[in-house]
Amino acid sequence: MSTPAADEIERFVIDHFRAKSECDRQALLEQFAPDVRVWTPLSLTNRNFVERPTVGAERMADLIASEFFYTKAGRAWTVEDWVSDGVKLAVRASLKAIIAATGEPYENSYTFFYRLDGLRIAESWEAFDTAFAADRVQPQHDSI
Amino acid sequence: MTGQLAPADLIRKHFVTKAKGDREELRNELALDVRWWAPASAAAKGIVENPMVGADRAIDHLTVEMYEEEGREWTITHLLSEGDLVAVRARLQARVAKNGKDYDNTYLFLYRVTEGRIAEAWVEFDTAYAFDKFA
């Protein structure tokens, strides 16, 4: 598979975070490799938020496109910076959303590091202010 | 003077320097007016201001404030550079300075490099784990 060009990566980044904002399940299924592995912060697994690693495009689409963490309405990701060599991709982004469990507003900053397979995410590591999130967010396991 | 190392080379060197706690070399790697953005809850707890501004302030934070110097080890697992931006995923193994607890956490950094020095940095890490260790 050829390495994507910079303009292709830029379009991918914009569309992936659009899909996350709009809960576009079909787009997410195309953007994640079928066997994607996602490494969320360890402390959230210890708090029973999500398994680590989270495996599979279907599972990722279920988590993102549902109200597992946030309501579908009012969810907005903003890409602040991104850098890529065509194989690896790092994105700094912020999320504004409504917490599904409480209806309270939520705003946090994230950094993602992706390993790409063409224009699909094959592996992902993410880091964010987990203390802030853990104090506010309660996963809604029955939303999927 | 660091000179004009390529951004990726500067950041690789920076991780060696901060593990050693070499204040003079850190001064060569950081812009005088560097801005250092930490997670919001770290600022809310009074651990750091957000952003930290200035090389002297950042050097104190990187060398003595948080972790014991002896045994402090940074391991870069991924590094990605394009233009003036460098992204790093790295693991820190250390002991917490205030209580001696073992600490093992993973960080994602994004650096903006200007004229061979770090001009801005954003850091995200598992703060829930970290605050448990700092307590």
Interface residues (C-beta under 8 A of the other chain):
Chain A: P41 L42 S43 L44 R47 D81 V83 S84 D85 K88 L89 A90 R92 N108 S109 Y110 T111 F112 F113 W125 E126 A127 F128 D129 T130 A131 F132 A133 A134
Chain B: P39 A40 S41 A42 A44 H78 L80 S81 E82 G83 L85 V86 A87 R89 T106 Y107 L108 F109 L110 W122 E124 F125 D126 T127 A128 Y129 A130 F131 D132
